[in-house]
Amino acid sequence: MNAPISRLFAITLLLFAVLVFFTSKWTVFEAEDLRANRLNARPLLEQTFIERGRIRSADREVVARSVRHRDDTFSRVYPQQGLFAHAVGFSFVDRGQDGIERYYNDELTGKDDPLGNVIDQLSGNQKQGDDLDTHLDAKAQRVALEGLAGRKGAVVALDPQTGAVQVMASVPGYDPNDVDRPKVLSQLNRDDANAPLVNRATQAGYPPGSTMKVVTAIAAIDSGKFQPGSQVSGENGKKISGVPLNNFGGEDFGQIDLTFALTKSVNTAWAAVGESLGKATMQKYMKRLGFGSDPPMDYPDEQMRPSGEYVKGRVVPATHPAVDVGRMAIGQDKLNVTPLQMAMVAAAVANDGKLMAPRIGDRFIDPDGRTNDVETDEMSEVMSVDSARKVNQMMQNVVREGSGTAAALQGIDVAGKTGTAEVDRPCGPNQVWFIGFAPARDPKVAVAVTLECSDATGGTVAAPIAKRVMESLLR
């Protein structure tokens, strides 16, 4: 074979290989990514001929269902309007998908049952997806939204023993029925000041304030370096990383134990504990709690934000050179956390140190009535049972006689921690928090509440909301 023919053969072979590669790329290797692309409307167009499964709350309220049109196509409606807008999301041909509508799209459209699809096609039956029962509690969700009362913020409530997400409330919100109305959707997208489409429970990063002291307490007790009765200095103006740090209101304390330091939320004591533990120990426990990565929840990744220290817009480990470990230990420095993350912190203490992966979905019911439960997974063992119970007792003291008394329930022991983080915002100087769980001895609910732009404290604003949500779920 002469040289020109050899070159022509090589070029032809190369072009054929390129053709095979790109054909395989779209049809095989990246087919799933292409179907999942929010700009690709073809899968949604195909789904208009499928009766999408209903989505129900734990108390059996239908929160999403499909309606049939004269041309035998279907569209989505949301009977509860904005009640579960951020958690459930929406599904429309021209607008894409969000929330668990997107995460569980295959199950809701029956695509996870190829044999059933073939049978439907051969028999001429209308395709039908599985129904989805969730752990979301409509009554408690309403209580959370009423508590927020239009103020920007979020509430998350979990069952610490299973990871079940019982409440996921975010304000401002929206009515998912409006997403299919171009003019209204355009207004929602342009509202940058309020960002109503953003799920503040999973996407908004806030300084956690003193709720971070629970993380530091976990690391302190479980590492064996401290005990609840260990003595520390609560001196005001103590130097942390070479810079004086003040307690709330400039209050000065002498030698105090760790339980008192948490009850009174003594900044200088906990910052010194953080410095003593060091970056590596803090990073170990923060990682166990889920800091630094998206939570393993049944929810779209792009609608979740990792919690942790942020440097130049990216989350970094606590061992990063730019981290001031003392100030990080009290919820300052460059910390940004989501309400979901802080609910997980409370849940880990409540569940004797085991952190369960959060789950919105409970079970699927196929058109023939067969059920398939969503798996409950253990995410990590954060601390020993003994350590968890010691931190639990310390948090109970915060509600009994510290800043969290407004979260107390009659006849039920509550464990918690408040937080008031100073922020540079013209709308209000504080990001206020409460995290906690109840009943303290046999926890059934762990909660995180936060509000933006407050001129008050976590104990006076966030704790009462947490109380009402816990009360609702424990009745």
Secondary structure, DSSP 4 states (H G I P E B T S, - for coil): --HHHHHHHHHHHHHHHHHHHHHHIIIIITHHHHHH-TT--HHHHHHTTSBPPPEE-TT--EEEEEEE-TTS-EEEE-TTTTTTHHHH--EETTTEE-HHHHHTHHHHHTTT-HHHHHHHHHHTPPPB--EEEES--HHHHHHHHHHHTT-SEEEEEE-TTT-BEEEEEEES---GGGGGSHHHHHHHHH-TTT-TTS-TTTT--B--GGGHHHHHHHHHHHTTS--TT-EEE--TTEEETTEEE--GGG----EEEHHHHHHTT-HHHHHHHHHHHHHHHHHHHHHHTTTTS----SS-GGG----EEEETTEEE-TTSTT--HHHHTTT-TTEEB-HHHHHHHHHHHHTTTEEEPPBSEEEEE-TTS-EEEPPP-EEEE-S-HHHHHHHHHHHHHHHHHSTTGGG-BTTB--EEEEEEEE---TT-SEEEEEEEEESTTS--EEEEEEEEEESS-HHHHHHHHHHHHHHHHH-
